[in-house]
Amino acid sequence: MLATKNYRFWFCTGSQDLYGDECLAHVAEHAKIIVGKLNESGLLPYEVVWKPTLITNELIRKTFNEANVDEECAGVIVWCHTFSPAKSWILGLKELRKPLLHFHTQFNEEIPYDTIDMDFMNENQAAHGDREWGHIVTRMGMERKIVVGHWSDANVQSRIASWMRTAVGVIESSRIRVMRVADNMRNVAVTEGDKVEAQLKFGWEVDTYPVNEIAEAVAAVSWSDTNALVDEYYQKYDILLEGRDPEEFKRHVAVQAQIEIGFERFLKEKNYHAIVTHFGDLGALKQLPGLAIQRLEEKGYGFGAEGDWKVAAMVRLMKIMTAGVKDAKGTSMLEDYTYNLVKGKEGILQAHMLEVCPSIADGPISIKCQPLSMGDREDPARLVFTSKEGKGIAVSLIDLGNRFRLIINDVDCKKVEKPMPKLPVATNFWTPQPDLYTGAEAWILAGGAHHTAFTYDLVAEQMGDWANAMGIEAVYIDKDTNIRDFKKDLMLGNLFYR
Ligand code: MN
C-alpha cells in the first residue's frame, strides 16, 4: 500500500567549457565518485543518478525537461564544481518542475597546502561557483533546499536523505485521493476547508461516496473471508473479554473484520489512499469502523474522523514520506483529548473514539469491545494499546478562509504514570515543546485543530519544507518558541501569504 515508484534523484554538476577538456574530465570523474559514495553510504532512502556535466544553456534546459517527464525522477540535485555562469541556467530553471536541492559541497575536504596552485583553484571553486548559481535561484524566487558540507560527512548525507523524503512528499502529494463516506460533523469548523483550493495547492482529489455504497461492499464480503481474518486477529492480538460472552464478543469482532475487507476492496477498486468516516453517518454499517480503520491505517491508508479530509490526506502523505524508514516508530491520526496539569508532569493525553493507528503502539495490543458514548450502533471492537516514548511531530493543516497554514509542533511522547484500565481506546501521551503552557497557547493562537497527523519518523524541517514547496505557510512550535516572537511570525505570515 505504501509502495511508490522506484524514485531516483538526478545529480547534475554545473561547469562551463572555459577550463578545457582535462578539467571537465576531472569534474565528471569527481561527480561520479561523489554519487557512488552517496549511494554506498546506506543513509539515502533513494538512489542518486549521475548526469553528464551541464555546461551549456541548451543542455541544462534539455536535462531539466527530461527530469520533468521522467516519472521516476523525484528531484534534481545541483552542484557547481567550477564556475557555471548562472544566466545559462535561467531557461532550464524556469521550466524545471521537480524538487530542487542545491548541494554546496567540494570534492576535496582539505586545502592541499603543499601543492595548491591556480589550476587547482580554478578546478575546485564551488565556494564561488555555487554562489553565482544560488544567486539566480534566489532572484527567480524558486523554492529549493540548500545542504552545505563535505559529501563524505554522515551529517551532510543525512540532510540529503531527509530532503529526499520531503521531495517524495512533494511529488506524491498530487497522487493522493481521499474518499469521503460522510460529510463533516455538523457545526464543526476546523475540519472544513476548500477542497478545490486543496487540489490546486496540494494536488489532492477529495471525493464523496454515499456511505451505503461502501456498506454494500462490506455486506458482500463472504463469511469465510471474514472468519479467516477474525482468526488472524485472535492470533495476533490479546482478547480482553471483560465479562462479555466470548461468542457475542467474537461476532462483534467479525463485524470489524468484514468492514476491513470490504473497505479495502472498495478503496482499491476505486483507487483511493485515504478515507474519512463519521460516527453519526454510518448508513447500513453495523458498527463505527474502529479496529477496521486501525488496521487500514497500519497498512498505509490515510484516515480522518468526522469528515476530516485534511487530516486523512496528511496522514497518508506522512505515511508515504516515512515509507521504508529503518526502525520506524509509526504515524497516526490523533486528537488532543485530556490534559494532565500536575506541575512537572504536564502533558496531553492523545486518543480518539477508536481510530488510532497501531503502528505507534508499544507493547501488547488488545481487542476490546465497548459501547461508544456517541452514535447509535453496536458496541464496536477496537484495538487498545499505549504508544512509544520519544520525539515526534504533530501537524495540523488549517484553512484560514483565504489560504492554508501548516502548524508543526515538536512533542515528547511519554508513558503515563499509571495504567488506565477503564479507558477502552488506544492512547499516546505527550508534552508539547517548549512546554505545555507555551505550546498550547501558540497552537491555539495559530488556529491549530484538535485532530492532528502525528509521526515519530519525520522532523519539523521536513514538513515545513514540504509546506513551503506547496506554497503555503508553515509555523513551528518548538524549543525556541516564545509567544511574543510567535505572534510576529503569524503577523508576517498574514502579510506574506495573503
Ligand atoms: Mn474527533
Residues whose N, C-alpha, C, O or C-beta is under 5 A from the ligand:
A	BS01	MN	A305 E306 E335
